[in-house]
Amino acid sequence: MNRSFNRLTVRTLGLAVVAAVLGTSSLANAATPEPVKSDSGELPKIDLAIYPPEISLTTASDFQSFVAVLRRDDGVTEDITEQVRWSVVNDKLAKIDGHLLRPVADGETTLRGRFSGTTVDVKVTVAKAETHPPVSFIKDVMPTLTRAGCNTGSCHGAARGKDGFNLSLFGFDPNGDYQRITREIGVRRINLAVPSESLLLKKSVGSVPHTGGKLFDVDSDYYQTMHSWLEAGAPKDAADALPPAVTSVAIYPPQVVLEGEGAKQRMVAVATYADGTTRDLSRLATFSTNDASVAPIDQDGVATAGSRGEAFVMARFDTHTVGSQVLTLPADLKYIAPEPQPSSYVDELVDKKLNQLRLVPSGQCTDEEFIRRATIDITGLLPTEEELNLFVNDVAPDKREALIDRLLERKEFSEIWAMKFAQLLMIKSTNQVSKKSALLYANWLTDQFARNVPINEMVHDLLTSTGGTFGEPATNFYEIERDTLKTAENVAQVFMGIRTQCAQCHNHPFDRWTMDDYYGFAAFFSQVGRKQAEDYREKIVYNRFSGETKHLVTKQNVPPKFLGGDAPDTKGKDRREVLAEWLVAGDNPFFSTSIANRVWAHFMGSGLVDPVDDIRVSNPPSNPELFDRLGEKLVEYNYDFRKLVRDICTSRAYGRSTKTNDSNTHDTRNYAHATIRRVPAESLLDCICQVTESPEKFSGLPLGSRAVQISDGATSNYFLTTFGRSPRATVCECEATTDPSLSQALHLLNGSSVHNKIVRGGLIKRWMNDEKLDPDAILDRIYRRALSRDPSAEERDAVKVLLAEEGAQPQAVMEDVFWAVLNGREFVFNH
């Protein structure tokens, strides 16, 4: 019995009961001590859950594993399956076999678990208890091969197979696999006369040399399944009697908080089929973890606490992958939760997660830090000296909220987001897209944001656009990318954050998307037509009402099908219209959360799902509740972009300091402190121009235009390229990078961008000669303009030393100081 359980029993049962609990047997049916009542006469509350919440047993060979989980009042969970007293209300219908429930006779009964005076009942339904179904190749043999690892990419599921034997990756082509297993190399691979002599079995149990080694034992369920199938003549499932498809998979418990290294939790996975039946997957699902150092999981589904942190354990079966969040905490961790404060939904859910992880959040940043951070994030510019003075000296308690409101009304906010989406939509002139088309397309996008058009309407109009690329600029979406499959991939990645590319050749290895999903989604764009307009630079995009997408394996036409949804009726309709209506609908599970996640990442430094365009089961959100809530809020606001930004920027989470404490130093995904972020390339150049009052000249744009206003992605300069401006070659968010590099540092130090702008702007000369400011006052202006703060005493003293040197020229010294400030990390980074 672990130490955390001892502490729990002390709190909930009383010292008198502890001795009784420690003296009982750990067997499932051991007597459970009666709880001691509190002084008020009430029984202590026990938060006990049994999973799965319902059990369905169909046929004599069916079974279902179960687990009991106790959640302590501090949120820590414990697997107490061994301490619970189990019983079946009507033991003539089902029986308990260790951690399994097996059928006896048809009917309905209850699995009952009792612990410390608390009783939890689980409904049990038994059907066809006397029926022994034959082994199915698709339903039984294929899952066995997958569980054994035979069809993984490192084994026979590789593109060229292994050792002369090829299987489809994770079983995406059962018909092809059946052909290869039963028809290749004569009787060696399968031996129907003597099934045990089949090479398929002998290699699996290691009785003959096998590159993959021994996979299972002769007395295992896996061997029995394979042997029974061979013994029955290796039948193929009849085309008119195929087994029902798996419609969903669930993993329990949905969240686990383990305390102390070595603490364990057994996971239970259950599949639901199209006919309503269920199946225990404890012996068939493939279990994995996204962080083995935090929570490794074995193939029996037992997760073990490792180092402190957060991980997701996953179960894969058929085409479905599901995950459960596992938080691990050190034993006896001293933690005092911060005092509750008035909270928005953002802070409520961020703080809830921090409390689960026992992370103490950093305090709020200074007013100087806040105005600089918010102004750069929202407008891509620095606050002016006047704006800084007004904000710092404002005594209103809601001045931060008022600042956010003012910034959101500025046109620069629209330009920032128009630029970000122009990157995702790859707006630039090419041999295929004329400069005029690119300009009109970018102007259309900027106008949408400037007029605060709801983003669902914007996306709907974009996907359904028809007409000339000059007259209807949104049609350039279909001119930039003409390949049907790539267009579908881009729509999924940009507007749903889903990368479907893997499913073009095989079922997605880390998500639920299949080849059927991929080609079904692509079919929505198979009827997009293009023709030449009168102007040779313009194309006309229209709906042809003809054209299909063929499946790579079956070679058959695939009807349009929503990702994760149904196949709609598109006869006589523009398929894009049908897709767009589904995509931007309020109940679409992908669109609003994906857009909200992109917004969150812009302001918080990382997405709740990160990368933001790689949303999948095996890359889950760090805060699932907040991820869903942000999407819900965007829908609630009728997709008003600004309202969601306001929610984020007025939260305490956004306003936290970058300074860390002992508990949150290593936190990177839970927003316990603010993240130091390099200013994006366009905004950084605009800030340099602003602070030096020396505008940049871009090709095709008037002097004074800002970098974020560049409409054509083909227009750039050395500074923007060096600092990670997106080349707009793909829709990947990663194309615009803020990663620091040596070339950036060298460019700032040796390049002409900063030095020439300081000289050309002439601010130091003007301040000295025209405004008669002394060096100390000039130093104040430099720091307040560039860093939104006053220089420290040490910084003042350093400048005085430079000025006191023999032959020092005040103007040259202050220009050098200006140059040094603009080259410093504090200027280049938002913090």
C-alpha positions in Angstrom: 0.0 0.0 0.0 1.5 3.3 -1.0 2.1 6.3 1.2 -0.5 8.5 -0.6 -3.2 6.0 0.3 -2.1 6.1 3.9 -2.5 9.9 4.0 -5.9 9.6 2.3 -7.2 7.2 4.8 -6.0 9.4 7.7 -8.0 12.3 6.3 -11.2 10.5 5.3 -11.6 7.5 7.5 -10.0 8.6 10.8 -7.0 7.1 12.7 -9.2 4.3 14.2 -9.9 3.0 10.7 -6.3 3.1 9.4 -5.3 0.2 11.5 -8.2 -1.8 10.2 -7.5 -0.9 6.6 -3.8 -1.8 6.9 -4.8 -5.1 8.4 -7.1 -6.2 5.7 -6.3 -8.4 2.7 -5.7 -6.7 -0.6 -7.9 -9.2 -2.4 -10.8 -7.7 -4.3 -13.4 -9.4 -2.2 -11.8 -8.7 1.2 -14.0 -7.2 3.8 -14.2 -3.4 3.6 -14.0 -1.5 7.0 -17.0 0.6 7.9 -16.1 4.4 7.8 -16.1 6.5 10.9 -18.6 9.3 11.0 -17.4 12.9 11.4 -18.4 15.1 14.4 -21.4 16.2 12.5 -22.6 12.6 12.1 -22.1 12.6 8.3 -20.1 10.0 6.5 -17.0 11.3 4.7 -17.4 11.9 1.0 -15.6 9.3 -1.2 -15.1 10.2 -4.8 -15.1 6.7 -6.4 -15.5 5.9 -10.1 -15.7 2.6 -11.9 -14.8 2.3 -15.5 -16.2 1.6 -18.0 -19.4 3.3 -16.9 -21.5 0.6 -18.6 -20.7 -2.9 -19.6 -22.1 -4.9 -22.5 -21.2 -8.5 -23.0 -22.2 -10.2 -26.3 -21.5 -13.9 -27.0 -19.9 -16.5 -24.8 -16.3 -15.5 -25.6 -16.8 -11.8 -24.7 -15.4 -10.3 -21.5 -14.8 -6.8 -20.1 -12.1 -5.6 -17.8 -12.9 -2.9 -15.2 -11.0 -0.6 -12.9 -11.9 1.4 -9.8 -10.4 4.9 -9.3 -10.5 7.0 -6.2 -10.0 10.7 -6.5 -8.7 12.4 -3.4 -9.8 15.9 -2.4 -6.5 17.3 -3.6 -7.1 15.9 -7.1 -4.7 12.9 -6.9 -6.2 9.7 -8.3 -5.4 6.1 -7.1 -6.1 2.8 -8.7 -7.9 0.9 -5.9 -9.3 -1.9 -7.9 -7.7 -4.4 -5.5 -9.2 -2.7 -2.4 -12.8 -2.6 -3.7 -15.3 -5.3 -2.7 -16.8 -6.5 -6.0 -20.0 -8.4 -6.6 -22.6 -9.1 -9.3 -26.1 -8.4 -8.2 -27.4 -11.4 -10.2 -24.5 -13.8 -10.4 -26.5 -16.1 -12.6 -26.0 -13.7 -15.5 -22.3 -12.7 -15.2 -19.3 -13.7 -13.1 -16.2 -12.0 -11.9 -12.9 -13.5 -13.0 -10.1 -11.4 -11.4 -10.4 -8.0 -13.1 -12.7 -9.3 -15.8 -16.4 -9.7 -16.1 -17.6 -12.7 -18.1 -21.1 -13.6 -19.4 -23.1 -16.5 -18.0 -26.7 -16.0 -19.3 -28.7 -13.4 -21.1 -30.2 -10.5 -19.2 -29.4 -7.3 -17.3 -27.7 -7.0 -14.0 -25.3 -4.8 -12.1 -21.6 -4.9 -11.2 -21.3 -3.4 -7.8 -18.2 -2.0 -6.1 -18.1 -1.1 -2.4 -15.3 0.9 -0.7 -15.4 2.6 2.7 -19.2 2.7 2.8 -19.5 4.0 -0.7 -21.3 1.9 -3.3 -21.0 2.4 -7.1 -23.1 0.4 -9.5 -22.4 -0.3 -13.2 -25.1 -1.5 -15.5 -24.3 -4.9 -17.2 -26.1 -6.2 -20.3 -25.6 -9.8 -21.4 -26.7 -11.1 -24.8 -26.1 -14.3 -26.8 -24.3 -15.8 -23.8 -24.4 -19.3 -25.3 -23.2 -18.3 -28.8 -19.6 -19.0 -29.8 -18.9 -16.9 -32.9 -16.4 -18.1 -35.6 -13.1 -16.3 -35.9 -13.3 -13.4 -38.3 -10.2 -12.4 -40.4 -11.1 -8.7 -40.3 -12.5 -8.5 -36.7 -10.1 -10.9 -35.0 -7.0 -11.9 -37.1 -6.2 -8.4 -38.3 -6.3 -6.8 -34.8 -4.0 -9.6 -33.6 -1.5 -8.9 -36.3 -1.6 -5.2 -35.4 -1.3 -5.8 -31.6 1.7 -8.0 -32.3 3.4 -5.3 -34.3 3.5 -7.2 -37.6 2.1 -4.4 -39.7 4.0 -1.4 -38.3 6.2 0.7 -40.5 9.3 -0.9 -39.0 8.2 -4.4 -39.8 6.0 -6.0 -42.5 3.9 -2.8 -42.8 6.9 -0.9 -44.4 6.4 0.1 -48.0 8.5 -2.8 -49.3 7.6 -5.2 -46.5 10.3 -7.2 -44.7 11.9 -10.5 -45.4 9.7 -11.0 -48.4 6.4 -10.5 -46.6 4.4 -7.4 -47.0 1.3 -6.2 -45.0 -0.6 -2.9 -45.2 0.4 -0.4 -42.7 -1.7 -0.9 -39.5 -4.0 -3.0 -41.6 -5.6 -0.4 -43.9 -6.0 -3.0 -46.7 -7.4 -6.2 -45.2 -8.3 -7.7 -48.5 -4.8 -7.3 -49.8 -3.4 -8.7 -46.5 -5.7 -11.7 -46.8 -4.4 -12.3 -50.3 -0.8 -12.1 -49.2 -1.2 -14.3 -46.2 -3.1 -17.1 -47.8 -2.0 -17.1 -51.4 1.8 -16.3 -51.3 4.5 -19.0 -51.0 2.2 -22.0 -51.2 1.6 -24.0 -48.0 4.6 -22.6 -46.1 3.0 -19.4 -44.7 -0.2 -21.2 -43.7 -0.7 -25.0 -43.3 -4.4 -25.9 -43.2 -3.6 -29.6 -42.7 -1.5 -29.0 -39.7 -2.2 -25.4 -38.5 0.5 -25.4 -35.8 3.1 -26.0 -38.6 2.1 -22.8 -40.4 5.1 -20.4 -40.8 2.8 -17.6 -39.7 2.4 -19.2 -36.2 5.9 -20.7 -35.9 7.6 -17.4 -36.4 5.2 -15.6 -34.1 6.0 -17.9 -31.2 9.7 -18.0 -32.0 10.0 -21.7 -32.8 11.8 -20.8 -36.1 14.1 -17.9 -36.7 12.2 -14.6 -37.0 13.7 -11.1 -37.5 11.0 -9.7 -35.4 11.6 -12.1 -32.6 9.0 -13.9 -30.5 5.7 -12.1 -30.5 3.5 -14.2 -28.2 3.3 -17.5 -26.4 1.6 -20.7 -27.5 -0.9 -20.5 -24.6 -1.9 -16.9 -25.4 -5.2 -15.6 -26.7 -3.3 -14.4 -29.8 -2.1 -17.8 -30.7 -5.5 -19.3 -30.0 -7.1 -16.8 -32.3 -4.7 -17.4 -35.2 -4.8 -21.2 -34.7 -8.6 -21.3 -34.6 -8.8 -19.3 -37.8 -6.3 -21.6 -39.6 -8.1 -24.7 -38.2 -11.4 -23.4 -39.7 -9.7 -23.2 -43.1 -8.5 -19.6 -43.0 -11.9 -18.3 -44.2 -12.3 -14.8 -45.7 -15.2 -12.7 -44.4 -18.0 -12.9 -46.9 -18.5 -9.6 -48.9 -22.2 -9.7 -47.9 -21.6 -10.5 -44.3 -18.7 -8.3 -43.3 -18.3 -7.7 -39.5 -19.6 -4.3 -38.2 -17.1 -1.4 -38.4 -15.6 0.1 -35.3 -17.4 3.4 -34.7 -15.5 4.6 -31.7 -12.9 3.7 -29.0 -12.8 5.0 -25.5 -10.0 4.9 -22.9 -10.6 5.1 -19.1 -10.0 6.9 -16.8 -10.1 10.0 -18.9 -7.6 11.8 -16.6 -5.1 10.5 -14.1 -3.1 12.3 -11.4 -0.4 10.0 -10.0 1.6 10.9 -6.9 5.0 9.5 -6.3 7.4 7.9 -8.7 6.3 4.3 -9.4 2.5 4.9 -8.8 0.5 2.9 -11.3 -2.9 3.1 -13.0 -4.3 0.4 -15.2 -6.1 1.8 -18.2 -9.2 0.2 -19.8 -10.0 0.6 -23.5 -13.3 -0.2 -25.1 -14.4 -0.3 -28.7 -17.9 0.3 -29.9 -19.1 -1.3 -33.2 -21.7 -0.2 -35.7 -24.2 -2.8 -34.4 -24.0 -1.3 -30.9 -21.8 -4.1 -29.4 -18.7 -3.4 -27.5 -15.4 -5.1 -27.0 -12.7 -5.0 -24.4 -9.4 -3.9 -25.9 -7.0 -4.6 -23.0 -5.5 -7.4 -25.1 -5.9 -5.9 -28.6 -5.2 -2.2 -28.4 -1.7 -0.9 -28.9 -0.8 1.4 -25.9 1.7 4.2 -26.2 2.7 7.4 -24.5 3.9 10.7 -25.8 6.4 11.1 -23.0 7.9 7.9 -21.6 10.0 9.8 -19.0 6.8 11.1 -17.4 4.3 8.2 -17.8 5.5 5.1 -19.6 2.7 2.5 -20.4 3.1 -1.2 -21.0 1.2 -3.3 -23.5 -1.1 -4.4 -20.7 -2.3 -0.8 -20.4 -0.6 -0.1 -17.1 0.7 3.5 -16.8 3.5 4.2 -14.3 4.5 7.5 -12.8 8.0 8.7 -13.8 9.4 12.2 -13.4 7.2 15.1 -12.6 5.2 16.4 -15.6 2.4 15.7 -18.0 1.9 13.0 -20.6 -0.8 11.5 -22.7 -1.2 7.8 -22.9 -2.9 6.5 -26.0 -4.7 3.4 -27.2 -4.9 2.6 -30.9 -7.3 0.1 -32.3 -8.4 -0.3 -35.9 -8.4 3.3 -37.3 -9.1 4.9 -34.0 -6.6 6.5 -31.5 -7.8 7.9 -28.2 -5.8 9.4 -25.3 -6.0 10.1 -21.6 -4.1 12.8 -19.8 -1.7 11.6 -17.1 -0.2 14.1 -14.6 2.6 13.0 -12.3 3.6 14.6 -9.1 6.5 14.0 -6.6 5.5 12.3 -3.4 5.1 14.6 -0.3 5.3 17.7 -2.5 4.8 20.8 -0.4 2.3 23.1 -2.1 0.1 25.9 -1.0 -2.5 26.9 -3.5 -2.6 30.7 -4.3 -5.6 32.6 -2.9 -8.5 32.5 -5.3 -9.0 35.7 -7.3 -11.8 37.0 -9.4 -11.4 35.1 -12.7 -12.4 35.1 -16.3 -13.0 31.7 -17.9 -9.4 31.9 -19.2 -7.8 32.3 -15.8 -10.2 29.8 -14.2 -9.1 27.0 -16.5 -5.4 28.0 -16.6 -5.3 28.2 -12.8 -7.2 24.9 -12.5 -4.5 23.1 -14.5 -1.7 24.8 -12.6 -3.3 23.7 -9.3 -3.4 20.1 -10.6 0.3 20.3 -11.4 1.1 22.1 -8.2 2.6 25.0 -10.0 2.6 28.4 -8.4 2.1 31.1 -11.1 4.4 34.1 -11.4 3.1 37.5 -10.5 1.9 40.1 -12.8 4.3 42.0 -15.0 5.0 45.7 -14.6 2.9 48.3 -16.4 5.9 49.2 -18.6 6.3 45.5 -19.6 2.5 45.1 -20.2 2.1 48.1 -22.5 5.1 47.1 -24.6 4.0 43.5 -24.8 0.4 44.2 -25.7 1.2 46.9 -28.2 3.6 44.7 -30.1 1.3 41.7 -30.0 -1.8 43.6 -31.1 -0.4 46.3 -33.5 3.1 45.1 -34.3 4.5 48.5 -33.1 6.0 50.0 -30.0 4.1 52.3 -27.6 5.0 55.9 -28.1 6.5 57.9 -25.2 3.2 59.7 -24.8 1.2 56.4 -24.6 3.7 55.0 -22.1 3.5 58.0 -19.8 -0.3 58.1 -19.9 -0.6 54.4 -19.2 2.0 54.2 -16.4 0.5 57.3 -14.6 -3.1 56.1 -15.0 -4.5 55.1 -11.6 -7.7 53.5 -12.9 -8.0 49.8 -11.8 -9.2 48.7 -15.2 -6.5 50.6 -17.2 -5.1 47.4 -18.7 -8.5 46.4 -20.1 -8.9 50.0 -21.4 -5.6 49.7 -23.1 -6.5 46.5 -24.9 -9.8 48.1 -26.1 -7.9 51.0 -27.6 -5.3 48.8 -29.3 -8.0 46.6 -30.8 -9.6 49.6 -32.5 -6.4 50.5 -34.3 -6.1 49.6 -38.0 -2.7 47.9 -37.3 -4.6 45.1 -35.6 -6.3 44.2 -38.8 -3.1 44.5 -40.8 -1.3 42.0 -38.4 -4.0 39.4 -38.9 -4.4 40.0 -42.6 -0.6 39.4 -42.9 -0.8 36.2 -40.8 -3.6 34.7 -43.0 -1.9 35.9 -46.1 1.1 33.7 -45.1 -1.2 30.7 -44.5 -3.0 31.3 -47.8 0.4 31.6 -49.6 -0.5 35.0 -51.2 2.3 35.9 -53.6 2.9 36.4 -57.3 4.3 33.6 -59.3 4.4 32.5 -62.9 0.9 31.2 -62.3 -0.5 34.1 -60.2 0.0 37.7 -61.6 1.1 40.6 -59.4 -2.3 42.2 -59.9 -4.1 39.0 -58.7 -1.9 38.8 -55.6 -2.4 42.4 -54.8 -6.2 42.2 -55.2 -6.3 39.0 -53.1 -4.3 40.6 -50.3 -6.4 43.7 -50.4 -9.5 41.6 -50.1 -8.2 39.8 -47.1 -7.1 43.1 -45.4 -10.5 44.6 -46.0 -12.2 41.6 -44.4 -10.3 42.0 -41.2 -10.6 45.8 -41.3 -14.4 45.6 -41.5 -14.4 42.9 -38.8 -16.1 40.4 -41.0 -16.8 37.3 -38.9 -14.1 34.8 -39.7 -16.7 32.1 -40.5 -18.2 34.3 -43.2 -14.8 35.1 -44.5 -13.8 31.5 -44.8 -17.2 30.5 -46.3 -16.8 33.2 -49.0 -13.3 32.1 -49.7 -14.1 28.4 -50.2 -17.2 29.1 -52.3 -15.7 31.9 -54.4 -16.6 31.9 -58.1 -15.6 34.3 -60.9 -12.6 36.1 -62.3 -9.4 36.4 -60.2 -9.6 40.2 -60.7 -13.3 40.7 -60.1 -13.6 38.2 -57.3 -10.2 38.2 -55.6 -11.0 35.3 -53.3 -11.0 33.0 -56.2 -7.2 33.2 -56.2 -7.4 30.6 -53.5 -8.0 28.1 -56.2 -5.5 29.7 -58.6 -2.5 29.5 -56.1 -3.1 25.8 -55.7 -4.6 23.9 -58.6 -4.1 20.3 -57.4 -7.3 18.9 -56.0 -5.6 16.8 -53.4 -3.3 19.6 -52.2 -6.2 22.0 -52.1 -8.1 19.6 -49.7 -4.9 19.2 -47.6 -4.5 22.9 -47.4 -8.2 23.5 -46.3 -7.9 20.9 -43.6 -4.6 22.3 -42.3 -5.4 26.0 -42.4 -9.0 25.9 -41.2 -9.1 22.8 -39.0 -5.5 22.4 -38.0 -5.5 18.9 -39.3 -2.6 17.4 -41.4 -4.2 14.8 -43.6 -1.2 14.2 -45.9 -0.3 10.9 -44.3 -3.6 9.4 -45.3 -3.0 9.8 -49.0 -1.1 6.5 -49.2 -2.2 4.7 -46.0 -4.3 5.2 -42.9 -2.8 7.9 -40.7 -0.4 6.1 -38.2 -1.0 8.7 -35.4 -4.6 9.8 -35.9 -7.9 8.4 -36.9 -7.9 9.6 -40.5 -8.1 6.8 -43.1 -7.6 6.8 -46.9 -11.4 6.8 -47.3 -11.5 10.0 -45.2 -8.7 11.6 -47.3 -10.2 10.9 -50.7 -13.7 11.6 -49.5 -12.7 15.1 -48.3 -10.7 15.8 -51.5 -13.9 14.9 -53.5 -15.4 18.3 -52.4 -12.9 20.0 -54.7 -12.8 17.7 -57.6 -15.3 19.8 -59.6 -13.5 23.1 -59.4 -13.0 24.4 -63.0 -10.7 27.1 -64.4 -10.6 28.9 -67.7 -8.9 31.8 -69.3 -10.4 35.3 -69.0 -10.0 38.0 -71.7 -7.0 39.4 -69.8 -4.2 36.9 -70.1 -3.3 37.6 -66.5 -6.7 36.6 -65.2 -8.4 33.2 -64.8 -12.0 32.4 -64.1 -12.8 29.9 -61.4 -16.2 28.1 -61.6 -18.0 24.9 -60.7 -18.0 22.3 -63.5 -20.6 20.0 -61.8 -18.5 17.1 -63.0 -15.3 15.4 -62.0 -14.5 12.7 -59.4 -11.7 11.7 -57.1 -10.4 8.1 -57.3 -9.3 6.0 -54.3 -5.6 5.1 -54.6 -6.2 1.5 -53.6 -9.7 0.6 -54.8 -9.4 2.8 -58.0 -13.1 3.6 -57.4 -14.7 7.1 -57.4 -15.1 8.3 -53.8 -18.2 10.3 -52.9 -17.6 13.5 -50.9 -17.4 12.9 -47.1 -16.8 15.3 -44.2 -13.8 14.6 -42.1 -15.0 12.7 -39.1 -18.6 13.0 -40.4 -21.1 11.8 -42.9 -21.3 11.7 -46.6 -23.7 14.5 -47.6 -26.0 14.7 -50.5 -24.2 16.8 -53.1 -26.2 15.9 -56.2 -26.8 19.0 -58.3 -25.1 21.2 -55.8 -21.7 23.0 -55.7 -19.8 20.7 -53.4 -17.7 23.5 -52.1 -20.9 25.2 -50.8 -21.9 22.0 -49.0 -18.4 21.7 -47.4 -18.2 25.4 -46.4 -21.6 25.2 -44.7 -20.4 22.2 -42.7 -17.0 23.7 -42.0 -18.0 27.0 -40.4 -21.1 25.6 -38.6 -21.1 26.3 -34.9 -21.2 22.6 -34.1 -18.2 21.7 -36.2 -15.7 20.2 -33.8 -12.6 21.5 -35.7 -13.0 25.0 -37.1 -13.6 27.2 -34.1 -11.1 25.4 -31.8 -8.4 25.5 -34.5 -8.9 29.3 -35.2 -9.0 30.0 -31.5 -5.9 28.0 -30.9 -4.0 30.1 -33.5 -5.1 33.3 -31.8 -4.0 31.9 -28.4 -0.6 30.9 -29.7 0.0 34.4 -31.2 -0.5 36.1 -27.8 0.8 33.4 -25.4 3.8 32.1 -27.3 2.6 28.6 -27.9 -0.7 27.0 -28.8 -2.7 24.8 -26.5 -2.1 22.4 -29.3 1.4 23.0 -30.6 2.2 23.2 -33.5 -1.1 24.9 -34.1 -1.7 23.1 -37.4 -1.0 19.6 -36.2 -4.1 18.8 -34.1 -4.4 15.1 -33.6 -5.0 12.6 -30.9 -1.3 11.9 -30.4 -0.7 15.7 -30.1 -3.4 16.7 -27.6 -4.0 20.1 -26.1 -2.1 20.9 -22.9 -5.4 22.2 -21.4 -8.3 20.3 -23.1 -11.0 22.2 -21.2 -9.6 25.6 -22.2 -9.0 24.5 -25.8 -12.7 23.6 -26.1 -13.9 26.7 -24.2 -12.0 29.1 -26.5 -13.7 27.4 -29.5 -17.1 27.7 -27.8 -16.5 31.3 -27.0 -15.6 32.1 -30.6 -18.9 30.6 -31.7 -20.8 32.4 -28.9 -19.3 35.7 -30.1 -20.5 35.0 -33.6 -16.9 34.6 -34.7 -16.0 38.2 -33.7 -12.3 38.0 -33.7 -11.7 41.0 -31.5 -13.8 39.7 -28.6 -11.7 36.5 -28.3 -8.5 38.5 -28.4 -9.8 40.8 -25.7 -10.6 37.7 -23.5 -7.0 36.5 -23.8 -5.2 39.8 -23.5 -7.2 40.9 -20.4 -6.5 37.7 -18.5 -4.0 37.4 -15.7 -2.4 34.6 -17.6 -1.4 37.0 -20.4 -0.3 39.6 -17.9 2.1 37.4 -16.0 5.7 38.2 -15.6 8.4 36.3 -17.4 10.2 35.9 -14.1 9.9 32.4 -12.8 9.8 30.8 -9.4 11.1 27.5 -8.0 7.9 25.6 -9.0 7.4 26.9 -12.6 10.9 27.3 -13.9 10.6 24.4 -16.3 7.0 24.9 -17.3 6.7 25.5 -21.0 3.1 24.6 -21.8 0.8 25.6 -18.9 1.3 29.4 -18.9 2.5 29.7 -15.3 4.7 32.5 -16.5 4.9 34.7 -19.6 7.1 33.5 -22.4 9.9 35.5 -23.8 9.3 35.7 -27.6 11.3 37.0 -30.5 9.4 39.7 -32.3 8.3 38.5 -35.8 10.4 39.7 -38.7 7.9 42.2 -40.1 7.0 43.7 -36.8 10.7 43.9 -35.8 11.6 45.9 -38.9 8.6 48.1 -38.4 9.6 48.7 -34.8 13.1 49.7 -35.9 11.7 52.1 -38.4 9.4 53.5 -35.8 11.9 54.0 -33.1 14.5 55.6 -35.4 11.9 57.5 -37.5 13.6 56.2 -40.6 11.0 54.5 -42.9 11.8 51.5 -45.2 11.3 51.4 -48.9 9.8 48.2 -50.3 9.5 47.3 -53.9 6.1 48.4 -55.4 5.1 50.3 -52.2 5.5 54.0 -51.3 8.1 55.1 -48.8 6.9 54.7 -45.3 4.8 51.6 -45.9 5.2 49.0 -43.1 6.5 45.5 -43.6 3.2 44.0 -42.4 1.5 45.8 -45.3 3.5 44.0 -48.0 0.8 42.2 -50.0 2.9 40.1 -52.3 4.9 37.3 -50.6 7.4 37.5 -53.4 8.5 41.0 -52.1 11.1 40.9 -49.4 14.5 42.1 -48.4 17.6 40.7 -46.7 16.4 41.7 -43.2 13.0 40.1 -43.5 14.4 36.9 -45.0 17.1 36.7 -42.3 14.7 37.1 -39.5 12.3 34.4 -40.6 9.6 36.0 -42.8 7.4 33.3 -44.3 8.3 32.5 -47.9 4.7 31.5 -48.4 5.6 28.3 -50.1 3.3 26.1 -48.0 0.4 26.6 -45.6 2.5 25.4 -42.6 2.6 27.9 -39.7 6.2 26.9 -39.3 7.3 28.8 -42.4 7.2 32.1 -40.4 9.9 31.5 -37.7 11.0 33.5 -34.8 13.9 31.3 -33.8 17.0 33.3 -33.1 20.1 32.6 -35.2 23.7 33.7 -35.6 23.0 35.3 -39.0 20.4 37.6 -37.3 22.9 38.7 -34.6 25.6 39.3 -37.2 23.2 41.3 -39.4 22.2 43.6 -36.5 25.8 44.0 -35.5 27.4 44.5 -38.9 24.5 45.2 -41.3 23.2 48.5 -42.4 19.7 48.2 -41.1 20.2 49.6 -37.6 23.2 51.9 -38.1 22.0 53.6 -41.2 18.5 54.1 -39.8 19.9 55.8 -36.7 22.0 58.1 -38.9 19.3 58.8 -41.5 16.6 59.4 -38.9 18.8 62.0 -37.2 17.1 61.8 -33.9 20.2 62.1 -31.7 21.3 65.2 -33.7 17.9 66.8 -33.5 17.5 66.1 -29.7 20.9 67.7 -29.1 20.9 70.6 -31.4 17.3 71.6 -31.8 15.8 70.5 -28.5 19.0 71.1 -26.5 18.6 67.9 -24.5 21.6 66.7 -22.4 22.9 63.2 -22.7 21.0 62.0 -19.7 17.7 63.2 -21.1 18.5 61.6 -24.5 19.3 58.3 -22.7 15.8 58.4 -21.1 14.2 59.0 -24.5 16.1 56.1 -26.1 15.1 53.7 -23.4 11.5 54.8 -23.3 11.1 54.7 -27.0 12.8 51.3 -27.5 12.3 49.4 -24.3 9.3 51.3 -22.7 11.3 51.9 -19.5 13.8 54.2 -17.9 17.4 53.2 -17.8 18.8 51.7 -14.6 21.4 53.4 -12.5 24.1 50.9 -13.8 23.1 51.8 -17.4 23.3 55.5 -16.7 26.7 55.1 -15.1 28.0 53.1 -18.1 27.0 55.9 -20.5 28.6 58.5 -18.2 31.9 56.5 -18.4 31.8 56.6 -22.2 31.1 60.3 -22.3 33.9 61.0 -19.9 36.5 59.3 -22.1 39.1 61.6 -23.6 38.0 62.9 -27.0 34.5 61.5 -26.7 31.9 63.2 -29.0 28.5 63.3 -27.3 26.5 62.8 -30.5 28.6 59.8 -31.6 28.5 58.3 -28.1 24.7 58.6 -27.9 24.3 57.2 -31.4 26.4 54.2 -30.3 24.2 53.8 -27.2 21.1 53.9 -29.4 22.7 51.3 -31.7 23.6 49.1 -28.7 20.0 49.3 -27.3 18.5 48.3 -30.7 20.9 45.4 -30.9 20.1 44.1 -27.4 18.0 41.1 -26.7 15.6 43.2 -24.7 14.6 45.1 -27.8 14.5 42.2 -30.2 12.3 40.1 -27.8 8.8 40.7 -26.5 8.7 40.0 -22.8 
